[in-house]
Amino acid sequence: MASQIKRLFIGRPMKSNAIEGEKLGKLKALAVLSSDALSSVAYGTEQILLVLMTIGISAIWYSIPISFAVLGLLLILILSYRQTIKAYPAGGGAYIVAKDNLGTATGLLAGGSLLVDYILTVAVSSSAGTDAIVSAFPSLHDDRVWIALTMIGFLTLMNLRGVTESASVLAIPVYLFVVVVFILIGAGVYRYLTGQMVSHITPGADGALSGISLFLLLKAFSSGCSALTGVEAVSNAVPHFREPASRNAIATLVMMGLLLGSMFLGISLLAYGYGIVPAEQSTVISQIAESVFGRGVLYYIIQGSTALILFLAANTAYSAFPLLAFMLAKDKFMPRAFMARGDRLGFSNGILFLGLLSAALIVSFGGNTVSLIPLYAVGVFIPFTLSQLGMMIRWIRLKPKGWFSKFVMNTIGMLTTLLITLIFIVTKFSQVWIVFIFLPVVIWIFYRINRHYANIADELRIQLDIDKPITSQGTIIVPVAGITRVVMNSISYARSLTDQVVAVYVGFNDEDIECMERKWAEWNPGVRLIVLRSSYRSVIRPLLKFIETVEWKTGNSGQITVLIPQFITKSWWHNLLHNQTSLLLRAHLFYQKDVVVATVPFHLKK
């Protein structure tokens, strides 16, 4: 039944050679990989205004030059990541670039930052999408956690079904959001220019702006830069593209930059032009839509599409996180389980891991993860900086034709993103200080995993010309609970391997022991029976002590094998009616050195 349920939700398994059919074209890739970046249009401007409003309503005039500064940084990042995609067409983004040019530790810093960022992306996007729904339907405020968890479950399920299938479904709401935002911007600009909407803000009111400072402006700028999270996703996921993968990835990156830049600037201009300020129960984009269209059909279409794109922003993480986890696992810094492809050819373990951790964050923060946005932004600007620095080192090291102009571009990108990172740390230290504890712990875990795999490789490695299999006569111990066909089957198998077979019975009282000895003598299977008395009604402890005694007596002269008889019931629920002593014994013996544990199954027919 479990298999049938899995097939219903996940779909039929796909052959390995169908992997090429799972690659994405530019339009589907744009929907899957840019949803995080495009969704930031819904909250990027609001983050700027939240900081400026601490001075006064007139301070929102500064949101316009700050928005242009954010666009300038977006242009730098787009041009810089074009170079990264060309240089590293196998994907991996900041992790591969930093590891290749700056060393393993720096690469792990970039990779760890991105993994954490993707987890935060899912949590923040889900909570932001819930905010959009609650803005339209305030009565749902108490159900925000369940709404967010439902959407995380939906995205997890869609991605488990495969990249292509999820892209086909999720492309519709992404492009719907793009269309309705441009309609909103066009209608809003038209109404403003025709005098139907007039701002009530008086720019340059000296009294209101007396508290403005460079520190505050930098803080607002850094908050606005949260709109740029997700820009790196395309360079991380180049292997998801159809051939020519690099060219298609670059085209997708440029399209994403054009859409993001124009939408972000349009919303910022409308917010200022209409005098919109952040409100607790209504987002900025909700207020703009209400000002332009009223609370009619178009308003609810805009709110619905905004909620969808904010939820689907998490899908960028679902595309990039499993691929990055695969690369780290390939380098033996994460568990090998992240390298396994599921039935639908996706890295299903990475998808499930991402969904579970982000759901845990939603529950921990009660669905209100807005406080995580600064940490979320720092998590992506650290890899931004390391990626650009890595590319600078690469150009200096290789010096290909025309390298100097590329070096200058990456230098500008590195200095800019480094500045933003420092601004985040200085202006929002109270919110991002945990990154200085968390990231070192993540990197330490990476190294511990890598050391474990290295130790295993050392212990398992053999010299082909020296190390050969050794044949030796060992002792087989068969624990028995009575004289049954299960026991007879196990003893028969044991005697086919060696003559050194002993049966061990653990009795709790004299009557049971005498009965067992009498029946065994009557049966006479050709195997000696050793009886152990258990005063505390434990089967496992006397057996373990006996095995240790045999091991001590035999020393290195032979291998000890414990052959456990076990009957297999016809129906699964029959197991509930029987003691599982064999399972417990096997679990204990697994950790016993120099003891081989084997099970001889006997299948019941009734």
Stockholm file with secondary structure:
# STOCKHOLM 1.0

chainA/1-606         MASQIKRLFIGRPMKSNAIEGEKLGKLKALAVLSSDALSSVAYGTEQILLVLMTIGISAIWYSIPISFAVLGLLLILILSYRQTIKAYPAGGGAYIVAKDNLGTATGLLAGGSLLVDYILTVAVSSSAGTDAIVSAFPSLHDDRVWIALTMIGFLTLMNLRGVTESASVLAIPVYLFVVVVFILIGAGVYRYLTGQMVSHITPGADGALSGISLFLLLKAFSSGCSALTGVEAVSNAVPHFREPASRNAIATLVMMGLLLGSMFLGISLLAYGYGIVPAEQSTVISQIAESVFGRGVLYYIIQGSTALILFLAANTAYSAFPLLAFMLAKDKFMPRAFMARGDRLGFSNGILFLGLLSAALIVSFGGNTVSLIPLYAVGVFIPFTLSQLGMMIRWIRLKPKGWFSKFVMNTIGMLTTLLITLIFIVTKFSQVWIVFIFLPVVIWIFYRINRHYANIADELRIQLDIDKPITSQGTIIVPVAGITRVVMNSISYARSLTDQVVAVYVGFNDEDIECMERKWAEWNPGVRLIVLRSSYRSVIRPLLKFIETVEWKTGNSGQITVLIPQFITKSWWHNLLHNQTSLLLRAHLFYQKDVVVATVPFHLKK
#=GR chainA/1-606 SS CHHHHHHHHHCSCCCGGGGGGGCBCHHHHHHHHSHHHHHGGGTHHHHHHHHHTTTCGGGGGGHHHHHHHHHHHHHHHHHHHHHHHHHCTTCCHHHHHHHHHHCHHHHHHHHHHHHHHHHHHHHHHHHHHHHHHHHHCGGGGGGHHHHHHHHHHHHHHHHHTCHHHHHHHHHHHHHHHHHHHHHHHHHHHHHHHTTSSCCCCCTTCTTTTTTCCHHHHHHHHHHHGGGGTTTTHHHHTGGGBCSSHHHHHHHHHHHHHHHHHHHHHHHHHHHHHTTCCCCSSSCHHHHHHHHHHCSSHHHHHHHHHHHHHHHHHHHHHHHHHHHHHHHHHHTTSSCGGGGCCCTTSSCHHHHHHHHHHHHHHHHHTTTCCGGGHHHHHHHHHHHHHHHHHHHHHHHHHHCCTTHHHHHHHHHHHHHHHHHHHHHHHHHTHHHHTTHHHHHHHHHHHHHHHHHHHHHHHHHHCCCTTTCCCCCCCCEEEEEESSSSHHHHHHHHHHHTTCSCEEEEEEESSHHHHHHHHHHHHHHCCSSEEEEEECTTSCSHHHHHHHHHHHHHHHTTSSCEEEEEEEEECSSGGGGGGSCCHHHHHHHHHTTSTTEEEEEEEEECCC
#=GC SS_cons         CHHHHHHHHHCSCCCGGGGGGGCBCHHHHHHHHSHHHHHGGGTHHHHHHHHHTTTCGGGGGGHHHHHHHHHHHHHHHHHHHHHHHHHCTTCCHHHHHHHHHHCHHHHHHHHHHHHHHHHHHHHHHHHHHHHHHHHHCGGGGGGHHHHHHHHHHHHHHHHHTCHHHHHHHHHHHHHHHHHHHHHHHHHHHHHHHTTSSCCCCCTTCTTTTTTCCHHHHHHHHHHHGGGGTTTTHHHHTGGGBCSSHHHHHHHHHHHHHHHHHHHHHHHHHHHHHTTCCCCSSSCHHHHHHHHHHCSSHHHHHHHHHHHHHHHHHHHHHHHHHHHHHHHHHHTTSSCGGGGCCCTTSSCHHHHHHHHHHHHHHHHHTTTCCGGGHHHHHHHHHHHHHHHHHHHHHHHHHHCCTTHHHHHHHHHHHHHHHHHHHHHHHHHTHHHHTTHHHHHHHHHHHHHHHHHHHHHHHHHHCCCTTTCCCCCCCCEEEEEESSSSHHHHHHHHHHHTTCSCEEEEEEESSHHHHHHHHHHHHHHCCSSEEEEEECTTSCSHHHHHHHHHHHHHHHTTSSCEEEEEEEEECSSGGGGGGSCCHHHHHHHHHTTSTTEEEEEEEEECCC
//
